[in-house]
Amino acid sequence: MVRTHAGAVRGRREDGLVVFRGIPFAEPPVGDARFAAPRPVAAWDGTRDAFVFGPPPPQESGFQGRTGVIDAPMGDDWLTVNVWTPDPDPAARRPVMVWIYGGAYKLGHSGSPGYDARRIARDGDLVVVTLNYRLGVEGFARIDGAPANRGLLDQVAALEWVRENIAAFGGDPGRVTVFGESAGAGSVASLLAMPSAAGLFGRAIAQSVPGPFFSDDLARDIAAAIAAEAGLRPTAADLSSVDPRRLTAVGEALGPKMREFEDRWGMVAHTLTAFSPVVDGEVLPAAPWQALAAGSARDVELIVGHTRNEYRLFAALGGQLGTITDEQATAALRIFGPGPTLGPGSGSGSGADGERAYRAAFPDASPEELYEWVHSDAVFRMPSLRLAEAQLAGGGRAHVYDLAWPAPAYGGALGACHGLDIPLLFGTFAADLGLMLFAGVGSSPEAEAVSSRFRTAWTAFATTGDPGWPAYDIERRPTQVFDTESVVTAYPHETSRRLWEHHDFGALPLMG
């Protein structure tokens, strides 16, 4: 039994750990709390069983939800945390790692089997916390009468819960590392730029940072289009008339129509999600690249990196592997490629400039390779690298990595694709994305070795600040490459880096 500020909770002993599931860190964001900033959870009497994950936040249908059994009840108590600890002894003062899931800011649940943190906690001898946050319209739509970035505010509230309570679970509130992948990495990048998150963690790991961040004008225009799908205005009052679980369908309905808004939304119309953090000037005062370059996180130690073949997962899910034509490659290069004069907040597509740059830099590349590389660079690889460079510019320290080991399923056809780092980090080869990326293969001595190196680097960083390879600098550019034989080398995608070196990632503008 552990006593939190709100009341006592009872966990279970599992595999040498004590695990607590479904502890509320804020009141359910429904009723008069709908679309509001998270509110402190009310205290309870007695001891609360913390045996079952809290309900998933309302979300669109997606492949993530079909890949594993979620042992969670229905209900409105979405804002919960889970804790894996070797020993809930307040004297232990172990390092703490706080996981933020990805899912395009519209999918995800901390109770997904792929996020079972027992191997991280046990192998690293530390405390792991996972959390839920609001998604989609509930968490990220920019609507009148509500604060921006409610999903990010939920994450801050969870980190405040960690600061106030984690000592009772055997953790050290002064040694907290946040880590996340994809939209979780975009969330980590946002937290590094948010004044309300300052001081809540001292280390951060961002795995595959997504480039799209929205300006306020763009976000409001997207929210208006979402609300119009239900014949409503983009206001908290109007949208509150729709049940949260039905409102997800409104956001989902916009997906197939996004390209109709290309003249207004630019490259965003060609992405997979209408949701991203909003640079609203208050909750998120500046995009992470500008904020870090100005020193917002100079005192936070950072790991940031990506997979080698980021976009191949999405190509596979879309049935595009082996089908890309030169016309499709040309369109992608013109939409996503960098131009020589792109400035802050651009990203609406560089037209012929981007196409010429990529074709000149990769003269022997096939249409499919060009298509994959420009998507990977624009959406994940270059935003991740540039976040490290921004951290250096602001006086901080960053370590950079590249995951090159290919997923074993389908004869390695998926390469080192987006999301591969999740089953490797958690060791969950037979859950969620692991089912797809290790299909018919499962774990192997080689997979276990790569997984162990990955996990050991993360837990060592959380414990000591040293992941086992040198910090990045702009002269040598040392990068940890995770592969069958892991090595430290100069950044391995130098051609792409040079193509993008004059592009300033930032809040994407409303075009029309």
RARA-V109642 format. One record per pair of residues at least 24 apart in sequence whose C-alpha atoms are under 8 Angstrom apart, sorted by the first residue. I is the first residue (numbers start at 1). J is the second residue. If there is no record, write none. Layout:
BEGIN
i:I j:J
i:I j:J
END
This chain:
BEGIN
i:1 j:47
i:2 j:88
i:2 j:168
i:2 j:169
i:3 j:168
i:4 j:165
i:4 j:168
i:5 j:43
i:5 j:164
i:5 j:165
i:6 j:41
i:6 j:42
i:6 j:43
i:6 j:44
i:7 j:43
i:7 j:44
i:7 j:45
i:7 j:46
i:7 j:47
i:7 j:48
i:8 j:45
i:8 j:46
i:8 j:47
i:8 j:48
i:9 j:47
i:9 j:48
i:9 j:49
i:9 j:50
i:10 j:47
i:10 j:48
i:10 j:49
i:10 j:50
i:10 j:51
i:11 j:49
i:11 j:50
i:11 j:51
i:12 j:50
i:12 j:51
i:15 j:118
i:16 j:86
i:16 j:122
i:17 j:84
i:17 j:85
i:17 j:86
i:17 j:87
i:17 j:118
i:17 j:122
i:18 j:84
i:18 j:85
i:18 j:86
i:18 j:87
i:18 j:88
i:19 j:51
i:19 j:82
i:19 j:83
i:19 j:84
i:19 j:85
i:20 j:50
i:20 j:51
i:20 j:82
i:20 j:83
i:20 j:84
i:21 j:50
i:21 j:51
i:21 j:52
i:21 j:53
i:21 j:54
i:21 j:81
i:21 j:82
i:21 j:83
i:22 j:50
i:22 j:51
i:22 j:52
i:22 j:53
i:22 j:54
i:22 j:80
i:22 j:81
i:22 j:82
i:23 j:50
i:23 j:54
i:23 j:80
i:23 j:81
i:23 j:82
i:24 j:54
i:24 j:77
i:24 j:78
i:24 j:79
i:24 j:80
i:24 j:81
i:25 j:79
i:25 j:80
i:25 j:81
i:25 j:157
i:25 j:158
i:25 j:161
i:26 j:79
i:26 j:80
i:26 j:157
i:26 j:158
i:27 j:77
i:27 j:79
i:28 j:76
i:28 j:77
i:28 j:78
i:28 j:79
i:29 j:76
i:29 j:77
i:29 j:78
i:30 j:76
i:34 j:236
i:34 j:240
i:35 j:138
i:35 j:139
i:35 j:146
i:35 j:147
i:35 j:150
i:35 j:236
i:36 j:146
i:36 j:147
i:36 j:150
i:37 j:146
i:37 j:147
i:37 j:150
i:37 j:153
i:37 j:154
i:38 j:150
i:38 j:153
i:38 j:154
i:38 j:157
i:53 j:80
i:53 j:82
i:53 j:110
i:53 j:111
i:54 j:78
i:54 j:79
i:54 j:80
i:54 j:81
i:54 j:111
i:56 j:108
i:56 j:109
i:56 j:110
i:56 j:111
i:56 j:132
i:57 j:108
i:57 j:109
i:57 j:132
i:57 j:133
i:57 j:134
i:57 j:135
i:58 j:134
i:58 j:135
i:58 j:244
i:58 j:245
i:58 j:248
i:59 j:106
i:59 j:107
i:59 j:108
i:59 j:135
i:59 j:136
i:59 j:245
i:59 j:248
i:60 j:106
i:60 j:107
i:60 j:136
i:60 j:248
i:60 j:249
i:60 j:251
i:60 j:252
i:61 j:107
i:62 j:107
i:64 j:103
i:64 j:107
i:64 j:108
i:64 j:432
i:64 j:433
i:65 j:108
i:65 j:432
i:66 j:432
i:67 j:431
i:67 j:432
i:67 j:433
i:67 j:435
i:68 j:112
i:68 j:113
i:68 j:431
i:68 j:432
i:69 j:112
i:69 j:113
i:70 j:111
i:70 j:112
i:70 j:113
i:71 j:111
i:72 j:111
i:78 j:132
i:78 j:133
i:78 j:134
i:79 j:131
i:79 j:132
i:79 j:133
i:79 j:134
i:79 j:154
i:80 j:131
i:80 j:132
i:81 j:110
i:81 j:129
i:81 j:130
i:81 j:131
i:81 j:132
i:81 j:158
i:82 j:110
i:82 j:129
i:82 j:130
i:82 j:131
i:83 j:127
i:83 j:128
i:83 j:129
i:83 j:130
i:83 j:169
i:84 j:117
i:84 j:118
i:84 j:121
i:84 j:127
i:84 j:128
i:84 j:129
i:85 j:121
i:85 j:126
i:85 j:127
i:85 j:128
i:85 j:169
i:85 j:170
i:85 j:171
i:86 j:121
i:86 j:122
i:86 j:125
i:86 j:126
i:86 j:127
i:86 j:170
i:87 j:169
i:87 j:170
i:88 j:168
i:88 j:169
i:88 j:170
i:88 j:171
i:89 j:167
i:89 j:168
i:89 j:169
i:89 j:170
i:90 j:167
i:90 j:168
i:90 j:169
i:90 j:170
i:90 j:171
i:91 j:167
i:91 j:170
i:92 j:170
i:92 j:171
i:92 j:172
i:93 j:167
i:93 j:170
i:93 j:171
i:93 j:172
i:93 j:173
i:94 j:125
i:94 j:126
i:94 j:127
i:94 j:170
i:94 j:171
i:94 j:172
i:94 j:175
i:95 j:126
i:95 j:127
i:95 j:171
i:95 j:172
i:95 j:173
i:95 j:175
i:95 j:176
i:95 j:177
i:95 j:462
i:95 j:463
i:96 j:126
i:96 j:127
i:96 j:128
i:96 j:129
i:96 j:171
i:96 j:172
i:96 j:173
i:96 j:175
i:96 j:176
i:96 j:177
i:96 j:462
i:97 j:126
i:97 j:127
i:97 j:128
i:97 j:129
i:97 j:176
i:97 j:177
i:97 j:178
i:97 j:179
i:97 j:462
i:98 j:128
i:98 j:129
i:98 j:130
i:98 j:131
i:98 j:176
i:98 j:177
i:98 j:178
i:98 j:179
i:99 j:128
i:99 j:129
i:99 j:130
i:99 j:131
i:99 j:178
i:99 j:179
i:99 j:180
i:100 j:130
i:100 j:131
i:100 j:132
i:100 j:178
i:100 j:179
i:100 j:180
i:100 j:181
i:100 j:184
i:100 j:185
i:100 j:187
i:100 j:188
i:101 j:180
i:101 j:181
i:101 j:182
i:101 j:183
i:101 j:184
i:102 j:180
i:102 j:181
i:102 j:182
i:102 j:183
i:102 j:184
i:102 j:185
i:103 j:182
i:103 j:183
i:103 j:184
i:104 j:182
i:104 j:183
i:104 j:272
i:104 j:273
i:104 j:275
i:104 j:276
i:105 j:135
i:105 j:136
i:105 j:140
i:105 j:183
i:105 j:273
i:105 j:275
i:105 j:276
i:106 j:135
i:106 j:136
i:106 j:273
i:106 j:275
i:107 j:135
i:107 j:136
i:112 j:432
i:113 j:428
i:113 j:431
i:113 j:432
i:114 j:422
i:114 j:423
i:114 j:426
i:114 j:428
i:114 j:429
i:114 j:430
i:114 j:431
i:114 j:432
i:114 j:433
i:114 j:434
i:115 j:422
i:115 j:426
i:115 j:428
i:116 j:426
i:116 j:428
i:117 j:426
i:118 j:426
i:119 j:426
i:119 j:427
i:120 j:425
i:120 j:426
i:120 j:455
i:120 j:459
i:123 j:456
i:124 j:456
i:124 j:459
i:124 j:460
i:126 j:171
i:126 j:459
i:127 j:169
i:127 j:170
i:127 j:171
i:131 j:155
i:131 j:158
i:136 j:248
i:136 j:251
i:136 j:275
i:137 j:247
i:137 j:248
i:137 j:251
i:137 j:275
i:138 j:244
i:140 j:275
i:140 j:276
i:140 j:277
i:140 j:278
i:141 j:219
i:141 j:220
i:141 j:222
i:141 j:223
i:141 j:275
i:142 j:216
i:142 j:219
i:142 j:220
i:142 j:223
i:142 j:234
i:142 j:278
i:143 j:220
i:143 j:223
i:143 j:234
i:143 j:235
i:143 j:236
i:144 j:234
i:144 j:235
i:144 j:236
i:145 j:235
i:145 j:236
i:145 j:237
i:146 j:235
i:146 j:236
i:147 j:283
i:148 j:278
i:148 j:280
i:148 j:283
i:149 j:277
i:149 j:278
i:149 j:283
i:149 j:284
i:152 j:187
i:152 j:190
i:152 j:191
i:152 j:277
i:153 j:283
i:156 j:191
i:156 j:196
i:156 j:197
i:159 j:200
i:159 j:201
i:160 j:200
i:163 j:200
i:174 j:201
i:174 j:202
i:175 j:201
i:175 j:202
i:175 j:203
i:175 j:462
i:175 j:463
i:176 j:200
i:176 j:201
i:176 j:202
i:176 j:203
i:176 j:462
i:177 j:201
i:177 j:202
i:177 j:203
i:177 j:204
i:177 j:205
i:177 j:462
i:178 j:203
i:178 j:204
i:178 j:205
i:179 j:204
i:179 j:205
i:179 j:206
i:179 j:207
i:180 j:205
i:180 j:206
i:180 j:207
i:181 j:206
i:181 j:207
i:181 j:208
i:181 j:209
i:181 j:419
i:181 j:422
i:182 j:207
i:182 j:208
i:182 j:209
i:182 j:210
i:182 j:419
i:183 j:209
i:183 j:210
i:185 j:209
i:185 j:210
i:186 j:210
i:186 j:211
i:186 j:277
i:187 j:277
i:189 j:288
i:190 j:277
i:190 j:284
i:190 j:287
i:190 j:288
i:192 j:288
i:192 j:292
i:192 j:296
i:192 j:297
i:193 j:284
i:193 j:285
i:193 j:286
i:193 j:287
i:193 j:288
i:193 j:291
i:193 j:292
i:193 j:296
i:193 j:297
i:194 j:283
i:194 j:284
i:194 j:285
i:195 j:283
i:195 j:284
i:196 j:283
i:201 j:300
i:202 j:299
i:202 j:300
i:202 j:301
i:203 j:300
i:203 j:301
i:203 j:302
i:203 j:462
i:203 j:465
i:204 j:300
i:204 j:301
i:204 j:302
i:204 j:303
i:205 j:302
i:205 j:303
i:205 j:304
i:206 j:302
i:206 j:303
i:206 j:304
i:206 j:305
i:206 j:384
i:207 j:304
i:207 j:305
i:207 j:306
i:207 j:384
i:207 j:421
i:208 j:304
i:208 j:305
i:208 j:306
i:208 j:307
i:208 j:380
i:208 j:381
i:208 j:384
i:208 j:418
i:209 j:304
i:209 j:305
i:209 j:306
i:209 j:379
i:209 j:380
i:209 j:381
i:209 j:383
i:209 j:384
i:210 j:379
i:210 j:380
i:210 j:383
i:210 j:384
i:211 j:378
i:211 j:379
i:211 j:380
i:211 j:383
i:211 j:384
i:211 j:505
i:211 j:506
i:212 j:268
i:212 j:276
i:212 j:379
i:212 j:506
i:212 j:507
i:212 j:508
i:213 j:276
i:213 j:277
i:213 j:278
i:213 j:279
i:213 j:287
i:213 j:506
i:213 j:507
i:213 j:508
i:214 j:276
i:214 j:277
i:214 j:278
i:214 j:279
i:214 j:507
i:214 j:508
i:214 j:509
i:215 j:278
i:215 j:279
i:215 j:280
i:215 j:507
i:215 j:508
i:215 j:509
i:215 j:510
i:216 j:278
i:216 j:279
i:216 j:280
i:217 j:509
i:217 j:510
i:218 j:265
i:218 j:508
i:218 j:509
i:218 j:510
i:219 j:278
i:221 j:510
i:222 j:274
i:225 j:254
i:226 j:250
i:226 j:251
i:226 j:254
i:229 j:253
i:229 j:254
i:263 j:511
i:263 j:512
i:264 j:510
i:264 j:511
i:264 j:512
i:265 j:348
i:265 j:509
i:265 j:510
i:265 j:511
i:265 j:512
i:266 j:335
i:266 j:347
i:266 j:348
i:266 j:349
i:266 j:510
i:266 j:511
i:267 j:335
i:267 j:336
i:267 j:347
i:267 j:348
i:267 j:349
i:268 j:348
i:278 j:507
i:279 j:507
i:286 j:507
i:287 j:506
i:287 j:507
i:288 j:387
i:288 j:506
i:289 j:386
i:289 j:387
i:289 j:390
i:289 j:391
i:289 j:505
i:289 j:506
i:290 j:390
i:290 j:506
i:292 j:387
i:292 j:390
i:292 j:391
i:292 j:393
i:292 j:394
i:293 j:389
i:293 j:390
i:293 j:391
i:293 j:392
i:293 j:393
i:293 j:394
i:293 j:395
i:294 j:393
i:294 j:394
i:295 j:391
i:295 j:393
i:295 j:394
i:295 j:395
i:295 j:396
i:296 j:394
i:297 j:391
i:297 j:394
i:297 j:396
i:298 j:391
i:298 j:394
i:298 j:395
i:298 j:396
i:298 j:397
i:299 j:396
i:300 j:396
i:300 j:397
i:301 j:396
i:301 j:397
i:301 j:398
i:301 j:465
i:302 j:388
i:302 j:397
i:302 j:398
i:302 j:399
i:303 j:388
i:303 j:398
i:303 j:399
i:303 j:400
i:303 j:401
i:304 j:384
i:304 j:385
i:304 j:387
i:304 j:388
i:304 j:398
i:304 j:399
i:304 j:400
i:304 j:401
i:305 j:381
i:305 j:384
i:305 j:385
i:305 j:400
i:305 j:401
i:305 j:402
i:305 j:403
i:306 j:380
i:306 j:381
i:306 j:384
i:306 j:401
i:306 j:402
i:306 j:403
i:306 j:418
i:307 j:381
i:307 j:402
i:307 j:403
i:307 j:404
i:307 j:416
i:307 j:417
i:307 j:418
i:307 j:420
i:307 j:421
i:308 j:402
i:308 j:403
i:308 j:404
i:308 j:415
i:308 j:416
i:308 j:417
i:309 j:372
i:309 j:373
i:309 j:376
i:309 j:404
i:309 j:414
i:309 j:415
i:309 j:416
i:309 j:417
i:309 j:418
i:310 j:376
i:310 j:380
i:310 j:381
i:310 j:416
i:310 j:417
i:310 j:418
i:311 j:372
i:311 j:373
i:311 j:375
i:311 j:376
i:311 j:417
i:311 j:418
i:312 j:372
i:312 j:414
i:312 j:415
i:312 j:417
i:312 j:418
i:313 j:414
i:313 j:417
i:313 j:418
i:315 j:372
i:316 j:414
i:321 j:368
i:322 j:368
i:323 j:368
i:324 j:367
i:324 j:368
i:324 j:371
i:325 j:367
i:325 j:368
i:326 j:367
i:326 j:368
i:328 j:367
i:328 j:371
i:329 j:367
i:329 j:368
i:329 j:370
i:329 j:371
i:330 j:355
i:332 j:371
i:332 j:374
i:332 j:375
i:333 j:358
i:333 j:370
i:333 j:371
i:333 j:374
i:336 j:374
i:336 j:375
i:336 j:378
i:337 j:374
i:337 j:378
i:338 j:499
i:338 j:500
i:338 j:503
i:339 j:503
i:340 j:502
i:340 j:503
i:341 j:502
i:341 j:503
i:342 j:502
i:342 j:503
i:342 j:504
i:343 j:502
i:343 j:503
i:343 j:504
i:344 j:503
i:344 j:504
i:344 j:505
i:344 j:506
i:344 j:507
i:345 j:504
i:345 j:505
i:345 j:506
i:345 j:507
i:345 j:508
i:345 j:509
i:346 j:504
i:346 j:505
i:346 j:506
i:346 j:507
i:346 j:508
i:346 j:509
i:347 j:505
i:347 j:508
i:348 j:508
i:348 j:511
i:357 j:499
i:358 j:499
i:361 j:495
i:377 j:496
i:382 j:496
i:382 j:497
i:382 j:500
i:383 j:505
i:386 j:505
i:388 j:472
i:389 j:474
i:392 j:473
i:397 j:471
i:397 j:472
i:398 j:471
i:398 j:472
i:399 j:469
i:399 j:470
i:399 j:471
i:399 j:472
i:399 j:479
i:400 j:471
i:400 j:472
i:400 j:478
i:400 j:479
i:400 j:480
i:401 j:479
i:401 j:480
i:401 j:481
i:401 j:482
i:402 j:479
i:402 j:480
i:402 j:481
i:402 j:482
i:403 j:481
i:403 j:482
i:403 j:483
i:404 j:481
i:404 j:482
i:404 j:483
i:405 j:450
i:405 j:482
i:405 j:483
i:405 j:484
i:407 j:437
i:407 j:438
i:408 j:437
i:408 j:438
i:408 j:439
i:408 j:441
i:409 j:436
i:409 j:437
i:409 j:438
i:409 j:439
i:409 j:440
i:409 j:441
i:410 j:439
i:423 j:451
i:424 j:448
i:424 j:450
i:424 j:451
i:424 j:452
i:424 j:454
i:424 j:455
i:425 j:451
i:425 j:452
i:425 j:454
i:425 j:455
i:426 j:451
i:426 j:455
i:427 j:451
i:446 j:484
i:450 j:482
i:450 j:483
i:450 j:484
i:454 j:482
END
